[in-house]
Amino acid sequence: MAAVIEWVPNISEGRRLDVVEKIVAPLKSLDGLKLLDYSSDPDHNRTVITAVGSREVLIEGALALYGGAVEHIDMNEQSGEHPRLGAVDVCPYVPVRDVSMKDCVKLSKEIGAQVAEKYDLPVYLYREAAAAEHRQSQSVIRNELGEYEGLAANMGGERWSPDFGPGKPHPTAGATIIGARPFLIAFNVNLDTTNVKVGKRIAKAIRGSSGGYLNIQGAGFYLEEWEEGPVTIRSYDEHGAPKLNHGTYRRPAGKVQISMNFLDYRKTPLYRVLETIRREAARYGVGILETELVGLAPAEAFIFAARWYMQTDNLNLDKQIIDFQI
C-alpha cells in the first residue's frame, strides 16, 4: 500500500475568492495529489487547504502553491482577524498511512529548503521539525516575530534567524512556517453575544498557554459578517399598477467566535472543551449558537463525542456501525 501524507497549508487570503481559485488551480491537475477540501473565511481572511498524496507529488504541489501565493498575495495590503506571518502562513505535513513522523520531518525540511531558494522566502520550521524548543509552536513564532508587520524588526540573531532563506522578509510575501505534526483539528464555537470581551475571557480560560487545556490553542474574535436573504420589493408601473420585484437584503450579523486548534484530540477531546465553554459562557448569560469544523478531521474525534454525549461507552464500531462494515 502506498504511503499517504496529509498536507494542510493555510494561505492568507479568504476574501478574494477568484484569487483563491487561481492559487488552488494547479493542485487540481497534479496526478497523484488528492485535493480534499479548501475553505475560505472572510473575517479571518484565510483559506485552509487539505490534500493528501505521496512525497514526490507533495513537493511539486508545495512549489506550485507558494508560487501562486507569492504572485497573488501582497501582505502589505492584507488584514484579518487571524494572526499570520506571510502569504502562505503555515504548511504542515501529517503522517497518515505507511509513513512515519520522521519521514514527514524530512519532507518538510526538503520543501523548506526548496521554497526558500526558489522564492527568496524566509522559512521557519516548527513542531516536530523545529530546531529549538521555542520554535515548536506556530503561535509563539508569530507572536515573537510580531506577525508580518514585525518581521523586519524582529528577525535575525540566534533566536529568530530563519532555518532557510534570507534574514529579511520577502517584500510582499513575508515569511512562512513549515513543519510536521500529528492530526490537528481546527474547531470554532460561535456565541450568541456581540460582546467580544466574553469571548476573549472564555478563550483565555480554555487555552493551554494561559492555564487551560494543555493541547488547546484558542482566541476570541468579533466577526463582522453580513447576512443575506430573499426580499420582495413592492413597486408600481407607469400606469399605477402594482408589481413585485425580487431581490436580496443585506444586514449586519456580527457574532463572537472562539477559534481553537486541538493539538491532540485523543488527550483533550472536543466534547470536554465544548462543555467547558458552555459552562463558562453561562456565567455571562451567553449560550452557544453553533460550532464549526474548519477543514477535515478524523472520524474518531466525533465518535468520541457521540459516545460521551449519548453515554454509549460500550459502542462497538466494528459490529454495530454499518458504515464501518461496508
Summary of the structure (lengths in Angstrom):
residues: 326
radius of gyration: 22.1
end to end distance: 20.0
largest distance: 79.8
contacts: 1067
relative contact order: 0.12
helix: 36%
strand: 31%
